[in-house]
Amino acid sequence: EKSNSSMINLGNLSWTAPAGGAEASGLKPLDAARGGGPPSVDLTVEEVCSWLESMDLGEYCETFRQNKIDGELLRDLQEEDLEQDFAMSNKYHRRRLLRKLRP
């Protein structure tokens, strides 16, 4: 019998959606990981950190945790915020993050 589940692989994280899709599970995959669209406003702080890690930006996770940046606040971040408040001095790191937020 063929399963209707689908696998989502996020590097060191993976998630298998049950038959019926992600909505049927009540869980929300990190659809914004590599190749996906912008992150959901419903992401928790820890899910935002997983998203950062999926882009090799995990070095900023502690600062995002300290500032309690969830999916809603993540969407509001500007380049100046990343540079000044999050000590993201590398402009290429800022660009990588902002391009995922606003494709």
Biopython code that builds the backbone (N, CA, C, O; Angstrom):
import numpy as np
from Bio.PDB.StructureBuilder import StructureBuilder

atoms = [
    (1, "GLU", "N", (0.839, -1.179, 0.000)),
    (1, "GLU", "CA", (0.000, 0.000, 0.000)),
    (1, "GLU", "C", (0.881, 1.238, 0.000)),
    (1, "GLU", "O", (1.854, 1.305, 0.752)),
    (2, "LYS", "N", (0.558, 2.203, -0.821)),
    (2, "LYS", "CA", (1.338, 3.431, -0.963)),
    (2, "LYS", "C", (0.883, 4.460, 0.060)),
    (2, "LYS", "O", (-0.311, 4.686, 0.257)),
    (3, "SER", "N", (1.868, 5.078, 0.707)),
    (3, "SER", "CA", (1.570, 6.109, 1.699)),
    (3, "SER", "C", (1.484, 7.465, 1.021)),
    (3, "SER", "O", (2.186, 7.721, 0.042)),
    (4, "ASN", "N", (0.628, 8.330, 1.535)),
    (4, "ASN", "CA", (0.501, 9.684, 1.015)),
    (4, "ASN", "C", (1.320, 10.681, 1.824)),
    (4, "ASN", "O", (1.142, 11.890, 1.681)),
    (5, "SER", "N", (2.226, 10.177, 2.685)),
    (5, "SER", "CA", (3.016, 11.093, 3.496)),
    (5, "SER", "C", (4.141, 11.681, 2.660)),
    (5, "SER", "O", (4.530, 11.119, 1.636)),
    (6, "SER", "N", (4.653, 12.802, 3.103)),
    (6, "SER", "CA", (5.759, 13.437, 2.411)),
    (6, "SER", "C", (6.828, 13.807, 3.423)),
    (6, "SER", "O", (6.521, 14.159, 4.562)),
    (7, "MET", "N", (8.107, 13.725, 2.999)),
    (7, "MET", "CA", (9.232, 14.009, 3.874)),
    (7, "MET", "C", (9.745, 15.408, 3.599)),
    (7, "MET", "O", (9.919, 15.800, 2.445)),
    (8, "ILE", "N", (9.982, 16.150, 4.649)),
    (8, "ILE", "CA", (10.600, 17.462, 4.551)),
    (8, "ILE", "C", (11.941, 17.340, 5.243)),
    (8, "ILE", "O", (12.003, 16.963, 6.413)),
    (9, "ASN", "N", (13.023, 17.656, 4.532)),
    (9, "ASN", "CA", (14.362, 17.526, 5.084)),
    (9, "ASN", "C", (14.966, 18.907, 5.233)),
    (9, "ASN", "O", (15.018, 19.676, 4.274)),
    (10, "LEU", "N", (15.423, 19.222, 6.433)),
    (10, "LEU", "CA", (15.989, 20.535, 6.723)),
    (10, "LEU", "C", (17.432, 20.391, 7.189)),
    (10, "LEU", "O", (17.820, 20.988, 8.193)),
    (11, "GLY", "N", (18.215, 19.621, 6.485)),
    (11, "GLY", "CA", (19.588, 19.391, 6.907)),
    (11, "GLY", "C", (19.600, 18.433, 8.070)),
    (11, "GLY", "O", (19.364, 17.241, 7.877)),
    (12, "ASN", "N", (19.868, 18.912, 9.282)),
    (12, "ASN", "CA", (19.908, 18.035, 10.446)),
    (12, "ASN", "C", (18.527, 17.792, 11.042)),
    (12, "ASN", "O", (18.409, 17.047, 12.015)),
    (13, "LEU", "N", (17.493, 18.390, 10.494)),
    (13, "LEU", "CA", (16.119, 18.170, 10.936)),
    (13, "LEU", "C", (15.322, 17.544, 9.805)),
    (13, "LEU", "O", (15.545, 17.857, 8.635)),
    (14, "SER", "N", (14.418, 16.682, 10.141)),
    (14, "SER", "CA", (13.504, 16.192, 9.112)),
    (14, "SER", "C", (12.147, 15.980, 9.747)),
    (14, "SER", "O", (12.030, 15.797, 10.959)),
    (15, "TRP", "N", (11.145, 16.006, 8.929)),
    (15, "TRP", "CA", (9.773, 15.882, 9.404)),
    (15, "TRP", "C", (8.973, 15.182, 8.338)),
    (15, "TRP", "O", (9.066, 15.538, 7.163)),
    (16, "THR", "N", (8.198, 14.206, 8.712)),
    (16, "THR", "CA", (7.357, 13.506, 7.763)),
    (16, "THR", "C", (5.907, 13.892, 8.008)),
    (16, "THR", "O", (5.360, 13.677, 9.090)),
    (17, "ALA", "N", (5.304, 14.463, 6.987)),
    (17, "ALA", "CA", (3.893, 14.827, 7.084)),
    (17, "ALA", "C", (3.056, 13.565, 6.934)),
    (17, "ALA", "O", (3.366, 12.729, 6.085)),
    (18, "PRO", "N", (2.023, 13.404, 7.717)),
    (18, "PRO", "CA", (1.173, 12.229, 7.604)),
    (18, "PRO", "C", (0.317, 12.295, 6.351)),
    (18, "PRO", "O", (0.201, 13.337, 5.706)),
    (19, "ALA", "N", (-0.278, 11.158, 6.025)),
    (19, "ALA", "CA", (-1.235, 11.139, 4.924)),
    (19, "ALA", "C", (-2.262, 12.230, 5.198)),
    (19, "ALA", "O", (-2.752, 12.345, 6.321)),
    (20, "GLY", "N", (-2.585, 13.010, 4.216)),
    (20, "GLY", "CA", (-3.504, 14.118, 4.399)),
    (20, "GLY", "C", (-2.775, 15.446, 4.485)),
    (20, "GLY", "O", (-3.406, 16.503, 4.495)),
    (21, "GLY", "N", (-1.440, 15.401, 4.546)),
    (21, "GLY", "CA", (-0.651, 16.623, 4.523)),
    (21, "GLY", "C", (-0.351, 17.168, 5.898)),
    (21, "GLY", "O", (-0.823, 16.649, 6.909)),
    (22, "ALA", "N", (0.434, 18.213, 5.921)),
    (22, "ALA", "CA", (0.890, 18.827, 7.162)),
    (22, "ALA", "C", (-0.277, 19.313, 8.010)),
    (22, "ALA", "O", (-0.233, 19.222, 9.237)),
    (23, "GLU", "N", (-1.307, 19.821, 7.374)),
    (23, "GLU", "CA", (-2.436, 20.362, 8.117)),
    (23, "GLU", "C", (-3.123, 19.276, 8.939)),
    (23, "GLU", "O", (-3.650, 19.554, 10.017)),
    (24, "ALA", "N", (-3.121, 18.048, 8.443)),
    (24, "ALA", "CA", (-3.788, 16.961, 9.143)),
    (24, "ALA", "C", (-3.096, 16.621, 10.456)),
    (24, "ALA", "O", (-3.737, 16.096, 11.367)),
    (25, "SER", "N", (-1.800, 16.909, 10.576)),
    (25, "SER", "CA", (-1.050, 16.546, 11.773)),
    (25, "SER", "C", (-1.226, 17.552, 12.899)),
    (25, "SER", "O", (-1.019, 17.219, 14.065)),
    (26, "GLY", "N", (-1.605, 18.777, 12.562)),
    (26, "GLY", "CA", (-1.656, 19.827, 13.567)),
    (26, "GLY", "C", (-0.288, 20.447, 13.800)),
    (26, "GLY", "O", (-0.171, 21.420, 14.545)),
    (27, "LEU", "N", (0.754, 19.893, 13.170)),
    (27, "LEU", "CA", (2.099, 20.428, 13.285)),
    (27, "LEU", "C", (2.376, 21.319, 12.095)),
    (27, "LEU", "O", (1.757, 21.168, 11.041)),
    (28, "LYS", "N", (3.306, 22.249, 12.257)),
    (28, "LYS", "CA", (3.645, 23.096, 11.123)),
    (28, "LYS", "C", (5.118, 22.896, 10.774)),
    (28, "LYS", "O", (5.985, 23.162, 11.605)),
    (29, "PRO", "N", (5.412, 22.435, 9.572)),
    (29, "PRO", "CA", (6.811, 22.289, 9.189)),
    (29, "PRO", "C", (7.430, 23.659, 8.966)),
    (29, "PRO", "O", (6.723, 24.652, 8.792)),
    (30, "LEU", "N", (8.725, 23.702, 8.973)),
    (30, "LEU", "CA", (9.418, 24.956, 8.687)),
    (30, "LEU", "C", (9.502, 25.101, 7.183)),
    (30, "LEU", "O", (10.536, 24.814, 6.580)),
    (31, "ASP", "N", (8.419, 25.544, 6.583)),
    (31, "ASP", "CA", (8.337, 25.634, 5.128)),
    (31, "ASP", "C", (9.288, 26.665, 4.559)),
    (31, "ASP", "O", (9.469, 26.730, 3.343)),
    (32, "ALA", "N", (9.890, 27.460, 5.400)),
    (32, "ALA", "CA", (10.795, 28.496, 4.920)),
    (32, "ALA", "C", (12.235, 28.023, 4.806)),
    (32, "ALA", "O", (13.106, 28.779, 4.376)),
    (33, "ALA", "N", (12.489, 26.792, 5.185)),
    (33, "ALA", "CA", (13.860, 26.304, 5.082)),
    (33, "ALA", "C", (14.277, 26.255, 3.629)),
    (33, "ALA", "O", (13.452, 26.438, 2.734)),
    (34, "ARG", "N", (15.520, 26.016, 3.398)),
    (34, "ARG", "CA", (16.107, 26.026, 2.055)),
    (34, "ARG", "C", (15.096, 25.745, 0.955)),
    (34, "ARG", "O", (14.430, 24.710, 0.934)),
    (35, "GLY", "N", (15.008, 26.698, 0.052)),
    (35, "GLY", "CA", (14.153, 26.520, -1.112)),
    (35, "GLY", "C", (12.703, 26.898, -0.889)),
    (35, "GLY", "O", (11.938, 26.941, -1.853)),
    (36, "GLY", "N", (12.290, 27.176, 0.346)),
    (36, "GLY", "CA", (10.899, 27.490, 0.612)),
    (36, "GLY", "C", (10.634, 28.975, 0.575)),
    (36, "GLY", "O", (11.513, 29.776, 0.259)),
    (37, "GLY", "N", (9.412, 29.326, 0.902)),
    (37, "GLY", "CA", (9.031, 30.734, 0.930)),
    (37, "GLY", "C", (9.398, 31.359, 2.260)),
    (37, "GLY", "O", (10.141, 30.770, 3.045)),
    (38, "PRO", "N", (8.884, 32.541, 2.513)),
    (38, "PRO", "CA", (9.178, 33.216, 3.783)),
    (38, "PRO", "C", (8.619, 32.418, 4.956)),
    (38, "PRO", "O", (7.644, 31.683, 4.795)),
    (39, "PRO", "N", (9.226, 32.554, 6.133)),
    (39, "PRO", "CA", (8.763, 31.793, 7.285)),
    (39, "PRO", "C", (7.379, 32.225, 7.739)),
    (39, "PRO", "O", (6.960, 33.364, 7.535)),
    (40, "SER", "N", (6.699, 31.303, 8.346)),
    (40, "SER", "CA", (5.359, 31.553, 8.867)),
    (40, "SER", "C", (5.416, 32.500, 10.064)),
    (40, "SER", "O", (6.359, 32.446, 10.854)),
    (41, "VAL", "N", (4.434, 33.348, 10.197)),
    (41, "VAL", "CA", (4.345, 34.226, 11.368)),
    (41, "VAL", "C", (4.046, 33.417, 12.627)),
    (41, "VAL", "O", (4.152, 33.943, 13.735)),
    (42, "ASP", "N", (3.677, 32.153, 12.475)),
    (42, "ASP", "CA", (3.337, 31.300, 13.607)),
    (42, "ASP", "C", (4.537, 30.585, 14.220)),
    (42, "ASP", "O", (4.369, 29.830, 15.178)),
    (43, "LEU", "N", (5.746, 30.801, 13.694)),
    (43, "LEU", "CA", (6.912, 30.108, 14.227)),
    (43, "LEU", "C", (7.198, 30.536, 15.660)),
    (43, "LEU", "O", (7.049, 31.705, 16.017)),
    (44, "THR", "N", (7.611, 29.567, 16.475)),
    (44, "THR", "CA", (8.054, 29.868, 17.836)),
    (44, "THR", "C", (9.493, 30.371, 17.783)),
    (44, "THR", "O", (10.131, 30.325, 16.731)),
    (45, "VAL", "N", (9.996, 30.844, 18.894)),
    (45, "VAL", "CA", (11.383, 31.307, 18.966)),
    (45, "VAL", "C", (12.325, 30.162, 18.588)),
    (45, "VAL", "O", (13.273, 30.369, 17.831)),
    (46, "GLU", "N", (12.077, 28.970, 19.102)),
    (46, "GLU", "CA", (12.952, 27.829, 18.794)),
    (46, "GLU", "C", (12.864, 27.433, 17.317)),
    (46, "GLU", "O", (13.861, 27.010, 16.732)),
    (47, "GLU", "N", (11.702, 27.563, 16.723)),
    (47, "GLU", "CA", (11.575, 27.273, 15.290)),
    (47, "GLU", "C", (12.310, 28.317, 14.456)),
    (47, "GLU", "O", (12.875, 27.990, 13.412)),
    (48, "VAL", "N", (12.306, 29.565, 14.906)),
    (48, "VAL", "CA", (13.084, 30.604, 14.226)),
    (48, "VAL", "C", (14.560, 30.238, 14.293)),
    (48, "VAL", "O", (15.281, 30.383, 13.305)),
    (49, "CYS", "N", (15.017, 29.763, 15.452)),
    (49, "CYS", "CA", (16.419, 29.347, 15.585)),
    (49, "CYS", "C", (16.739, 28.169, 14.665)),
    (49, "CYS", "O", (17.814, 28.130, 14.066)),
    (50, "SER", "N", (15.831, 27.220, 14.549)),
    (50, "SER", "CA", (16.040, 26.104, 13.618)),
    (50, "SER", "C", (16.122, 26.616, 12.187)),
    (50, "SER", "O", (16.919, 26.122, 11.389)),
    (51, "TRP", "N", (15.305, 27.599, 11.868)),
    (51, "TRP", "CA", (15.325, 28.202, 10.532)),
    (51, "TRP", "C", (16.664, 28.880, 10.286)),
    (51, "TRP", "O", (17.242, 28.736, 9.209)),
    (52, "LEU", "N", (17.167, 29.623, 11.279)),
    (52, "LEU", "CA", (18.484, 30.263, 11.160)),
    (52, "LEU", "C", (19.572, 29.207, 10.937)),
    (52, "LEU", "O", (20.436, 29.366, 10.075)),
    (53, "GLU", "N", (19.516, 28.138, 11.717)),
    (53, "GLU", "CA", (20.504, 27.073, 11.578)),
    (53, "GLU", "C", (20.448, 26.431, 10.199)),
    (53, "GLU", "O", (21.481, 26.027, 9.666)),
    (54, "SER", "N", (19.271, 26.331, 9.618)),
    (54, "SER", "CA", (19.136, 25.727, 8.289)),
    (54, "SER", "C", (19.819, 26.568, 7.215)),
    (54, "SER", "O", (20.107, 26.077, 6.123)),
    (55, "MET", "N", (20.077, 27.837, 7.530)),
    (55, "MET", "CA", (20.772, 28.732, 6.594)),
    (55, "MET", "C", (22.216, 28.981, 7.028)),
    (55, "MET", "O", (22.860, 29.911, 6.543)),
    (56, "ASP", "N", (22.722, 28.155, 7.935)),
    (56, "ASP", "CA", (24.071, 28.313, 8.472)),
    (56, "ASP", "C", (24.259, 29.654, 9.183)),
    (56, "ASP", "O", (25.332, 30.253, 9.123)),
    (57, "LEU", "N", (23.206, 30.116, 9.855)),
    (57, "LEU", "CA", (23.265, 31.357, 10.626)),
    (57, "LEU", "C", (22.987, 31.098, 12.110)),
    (57, "LEU", "O", (22.532, 31.981, 12.836)),
    (58, "GLY", "N", (23.271, 29.874, 12.537)),
    (58, "GLY", "CA", (22.999, 29.475, 13.914)),
    (58, "GLY", "C", (23.757, 30.261, 14.961)),
    (58, "GLY", "O", (23.368, 30.275, 16.129)),
    (59, "GLU", "N", (24.841, 30.920, 14.558)),
    (59, "GLU", "CA", (25.627, 31.709, 15.512)),
    (59, "GLU", "C", (24.817, 32.864, 16.112)),
    (59, "GLU", "O", (25.213, 33.437, 17.127)),
    (60, "TYR", "N", (23.681, 33.206, 15.483)),
    (60, "TYR", "CA", (22.846, 34.315, 15.967)),
    (60, "TYR", "C", (21.675, 33.839, 16.831)),
    (60, "TYR", "O", (20.898, 34.656, 17.326)),
    (61, "CYS", "N", (21.547, 32.538, 17.010)),
    (61, "CYS", "CA", (20.385, 31.992, 17.734)),
    (61, "CYS", "C", (20.253, 32.530, 19.148)),
    (61, "CYS", "O", (19.151, 32.875, 19.575)),
    (62, "GLU", "N", (21.346, 32.607, 19.877)),
    (62, "GLU", "CA", (21.255, 33.064, 21.261)),
    (62, "GLU", "C", (20.702, 34.483, 21.345)),
    (62, "GLU", "O", (19.897, 34.784, 22.226)),
    (63, "THR", "N", (21.127, 35.349, 20.439)),
    (63, "THR", "CA", (20.620, 36.723, 20.427)),
    (63, "THR", "C", (19.141, 36.745, 20.083)),
    (63, "THR", "O", (18.381, 37.522, 20.660)),
    (64, "PHE", "N", (18.720, 35.889, 19.134)),
    (64, "PHE", "CA", (17.303, 35.817, 18.773)),
    (64, "PHE", "C", (16.490, 35.295, 19.955)),
    (64, "PHE", "O", (15.377, 35.762, 20.195)),
    (65, "ARG", "N", (17.044, 34.320, 20.703)),
    (65, "ARG", "CA", (16.359, 33.816, 21.898)),
    (65, "ARG", "C", (16.233, 34.918, 22.954)),
    (65, "ARG", "O", (15.159, 35.117, 23.522)),
    (66, "GLN", "N", (17.327, 35.629, 23.214)),
    (66, "GLN", "CA", (17.311, 36.684, 24.232)),
    (66, "GLN", "C", (16.280, 37.757, 23.908)),
    (66, "GLN", "O", (15.670, 38.331, 24.811)),
    (67, "ASN", "N", (16.087, 38.025, 22.639)),
    (67, "ASN", "CA", (15.119, 39.041, 22.211)),
    (67, "ASN", "C", (13.739, 38.465, 21.917)),
    (67, "ASN", "O", (12.831, 39.186, 21.503)),
    (68, "LYS", "N", (13.588, 37.156, 22.133)),
    (68, "LYS", "CA", (12.303, 36.461, 21.943)),
    (68, "LYS", "C", (11.715, 36.713, 20.548)),
    (68, "LYS", "O", (10.547, 37.073, 20.403)),
    (69, "ILE", "N", (12.563, 36.513, 19.525)),
    (69, "ILE", "CA", (12.130, 36.741, 18.152)),
    (69, "ILE", "C", (11.398, 35.511, 17.647)),
    (69, "ILE", "O", (12.008, 34.474, 17.390)),
    (70, "ASP", "N", (10.102, 35.634, 17.509)),
    (70, "ASP", "CA", (9.277, 34.566, 16.937)),
    (70, "ASP", "C", (8.982, 34.920, 15.481)),
    (70, "ASP", "O", (9.516, 35.897, 14.957)),
    (71, "GLY", "N", (8.144, 34.139, 14.840)),
    (71, "GLY", "CA", (7.852, 34.364, 13.427)),
    (71, "GLY", "C", (7.261, 35.724, 13.126)),
    (71, "GLY", "O", (7.558, 36.321, 12.091)),
    (72, "GLU", "N", (6.428, 36.215, 14.022)),
    (72, "GLU", "CA", (5.799, 37.522, 13.801)),
    (72, "GLU", "C", (6.835, 38.648, 13.865)),
    (72, "GLU", "O", (6.864, 39.516, 12.993)),
    (73, "LEU", "N", (7.673, 38.632, 14.882)),
    (73, "LEU", "CA", (8.698, 39.664, 15.012)),
    (73, "LEU", "C", (9.776, 39.520, 13.935)),
    (73, "LEU", "O", (10.331, 40.514, 13.467)),
    (74, "LEU", "N", (10.061, 38.295, 13.553)),
    (74, "LEU", "CA", (11.063, 38.046, 12.516)),
    (74, "LEU", "C", (10.720, 38.795, 11.240)),
    (74, "LEU", "O", (11.592, 39.390, 10.608)),
    (75, "ARG", "N", (9.448, 38.763, 10.862)),
    (75, "ARG", "CA", (8.999, 39.416, 9.636)),
    (75, "ARG", "C", (9.201, 40.931, 9.652)),
    (75, "ARG", "O", (9.301, 41.560, 8.599)),
    (76, "ASP", "N", (9.263, 41.517, 10.860)),
    (76, "ASP", "CA", (9.399, 42.970, 10.986)),
    (76, "ASP", "C", (10.839, 43.460, 10.997)),
    (76, "ASP", "O", (11.079, 44.665, 10.932)),
    (77, "LEU", "N", (11.803, 42.542, 11.078)),
    (77, "LEU", "CA", (13.199, 42.966, 11.192)),
    (77, "LEU", "C", (13.682, 43.671, 9.935)),
    (77, "LEU", "O", (13.364, 43.276, 8.813)),
    (78, "GLN", "N", (14.442, 44.703, 10.151)),
    (78, "GLN", "CA", (15.060, 45.470, 9.073)),
    (78, "GLN", "C", (16.572, 45.263, 9.145)),
    (78, "GLN", "O", (17.096, 44.776, 10.147)),
    (79, "GLU", "N", (17.264, 45.642, 8.066)),
    (79, "GLU", "CA", (18.712, 45.457, 8.032)),
    (79, "GLU", "C", (19.394, 46.174, 9.200)),
    (79, "GLU", "O", (20.324, 45.634, 9.800)),
    (80, "GLU", "N", (18.943, 47.370, 9.521)),
    (80, "GLU", "CA", (19.528, 48.120, 10.630)),
    (80, "GLU", "C", (19.374, 47.372, 11.951)),
    (80, "GLU", "O", (20.288, 47.373, 12.775)),
    (81, "ASP", "N", (18.215, 46.732, 12.158)),
    (81, "ASP", "CA", (17.985, 45.946, 13.373)),
    (81, "ASP", "C", (19.004, 44.817, 13.475)),
    (81, "ASP", "O", (19.597, 44.590, 14.530)),
    (82, "LEU", "N", (19.195, 44.116, 12.368)),
    (82, "LEU", "CA", (20.114, 42.980, 12.367)),
    (82, "LEU", "C", (21.534, 43.425, 12.682)),
    (82, "LEU", "O", (22.256, 42.757, 13.421)),
    (83, "GLU", "N", (21.921, 44.545, 12.121)),
    (83, "GLU", "CA", (23.278, 45.039, 12.317)),
    (83, "GLU", "C", (23.481, 45.598, 13.726)),
    (83, "GLU", "O", (24.470, 45.279, 14.386)),
    (84, "GLN", "N", (22.552, 46.427, 14.180)),
    (84, "GLN", "CA", (22.731, 47.121, 15.456)),
    (84, "GLN", "C", (22.308, 46.288, 16.667)),
    (84, "GLN", "O", (23.044, 46.205, 17.650)),
    (85, "ASP", "N", (21.130, 45.673, 16.600)),
    (85, "ASP", "CA", (20.584, 44.969, 17.753)),
    (85, "ASP", "C", (21.017, 43.509, 17.849)),
    (85, "ASP", "O", (21.006, 42.929, 18.935)),
    (86, "PHE", "N", (21.396, 42.915, 16.724)),
    (86, "PHE", "CA", (21.731, 41.495, 16.700)),
    (86, "PHE", "C", (23.201, 41.249, 16.382)),
    (86, "PHE", "O", (23.618, 40.105, 16.200)),
    (87, "ALA", "N", (23.985, 42.326, 16.315)),
    (87, "ALA", "CA", (25.426, 42.232, 16.063)),
    (87, "ALA", "C", (25.746, 41.407, 14.824)),
    (87, "ALA", "O", (26.744, 40.688, 14.784)),
    (88, "MET", "N", (24.895, 41.518, 13.821)),
    (88, "MET", "CA", (25.110, 40.808, 12.563)),
    (88, "MET", "C", (25.907, 41.745, 11.658)),
    (88, "MET", "O", (25.360, 42.395, 10.767)),
    (89, "SER", "N", (27.203, 41.795, 11.909)),
    (89, "SER", "CA", (28.064, 42.742, 11.195)),
    (89, "SER", "C", (28.369, 42.306, 9.760)),
    (89, "SER", "O", (28.695, 43.141, 8.916)),
    (90, "ASN", "N", (28.266, 41.025, 9.485)),
    (90, "ASN", "CA", (28.536, 40.522, 8.139)),
    (90, "ASN", "C", (27.343, 40.841, 7.218)),
    (90, "ASN", "O", (26.249, 40.304, 7.393)),
    (91, "LYS", "N", (27.575, 41.712, 6.253)),
    (91, "LYS", "CA", (26.471, 42.136, 5.377)),
    (91, "LYS", "C", (25.906, 40.987, 4.557)),
    (91, "LYS", "O", (24.738, 41.025, 4.171)),
    (92, "TYR", "N", (26.702, 39.978, 4.286)),
    (92, "TYR", "CA", (26.212, 38.835, 3.512)),
    (92, "TYR", "C", (25.287, 37.958, 4.349)),
    (92, "TYR", "O", (24.354, 37.354, 3.818)),
    (93, "HIS", "N", (25.537, 37.886, 5.646)),
    (93, "HIS", "CA", (24.616, 37.178, 6.534)),
    (93, "HIS", "C", (23.282, 37.907, 6.583)),
    (93, "HIS", "O", (22.221, 37.286, 6.523)),
    (94, "ARG", "N", (23.346, 39.236, 6.693)),
    (94, "ARG", "CA", (22.103, 40.029, 6.705)),
    (94, "ARG", "C", (21.342, 39.836, 5.399)),
    (94, "ARG", "O", (20.124, 39.654, 5.409)),
    (95, "ARG", "N", (22.044, 39.873, 4.291)),
    (95, "ARG", "CA", (21.386, 39.702, 2.984)),
    (95, "ARG", "C", (20.733, 38.333, 2.871)),
    (95, "ARG", "O", (19.610, 38.215, 2.379)),
    (96, "ARG", "N", (21.440, 37.290, 3.330)),
    (96, "ARG", "CA", (20.884, 35.929, 3.246)),
    (96, "ARG", "C", (19.576, 35.853, 4.011)),
    (96, "ARG", "O", (18.589, 35.316, 3.508)),
    (97, "LEU", "N", (19.564, 36.392, 5.233)),
    (97, "LEU", "CA", (18.370, 36.345, 6.055)),
    (97, "LEU", "C", (17.243, 37.166, 5.441)),
    (97, "LEU", "O", (16.113, 36.689, 5.338)),
    (98, "LEU", "N", (17.541, 38.389, 5.035)),
    (98, "LEU", "CA", (16.503, 39.272, 4.495)),
    (98, "LEU", "C", (15.935, 38.759, 3.176)),
    (98, "LEU", "O", (14.748, 38.944, 2.909)),
    (99, "ARG", "N", (16.747, 38.126, 2.356)),
    (99, "ARG", "CA", (16.236, 37.567, 1.091)),
    (99, "ARG", "C", (15.271, 36.424, 1.340)),
    (99, "ARG", "O", (14.329, 36.232, 0.572)),
    (100, "LYS", "N", (15.492, 35.659, 2.406)),
    (100, "LYS", "CA", (14.548, 34.593, 2.756)),
    (100, "LYS", "C", (13.251, 35.169, 3.326)),
    (100, "LYS", "O", (12.176, 34.599, 3.144)),
    (101, "LEU", "N", (13.367, 36.304, 4.016)),
    (101, "LEU", "CA", (12.177, 36.936, 4.589)),
    (101, "LEU", "C", (11.324, 37.610, 3.533)),
    (101, "LEU", "O", (10.096, 37.612, 3.611)),
    (102, "ARG", "N", (11.997, 38.184, 2.543)),
    (102, "ARG", "CA", (11.305, 38.935, 1.499)),
    (102, "ARG", "C", (11.786, 38.509, 0.119)),
    (102, "ARG", "O", (12.509, 39.244, -0.554)),
    (103, "PRO", "N", (11.368, 37.290, -0.300)),
    (103, "PRO", "CA", (11.856, 36.765, -1.597)),
    (103, "PRO", "C", (11.369, 37.573, -2.792)),
    (103, "PRO", "O", (11.699, 37.248, -3.932)),
]
sb = StructureBuilder()
sb.init_structure("model")
sb.init_model(0)
sb.init_chain("A")
sb.init_seg("    ")
for serial, (resi, resn, name, xyz) in enumerate(atoms, 1):
    if name == "N":
        sb.init_residue(resn, " ", resi, " ")
    sb.init_atom(name, np.array(xyz, "f"), 0.0, 1.0, " ", f" {name:<3s}", serial, name[0])
structure = sb.get_structure()
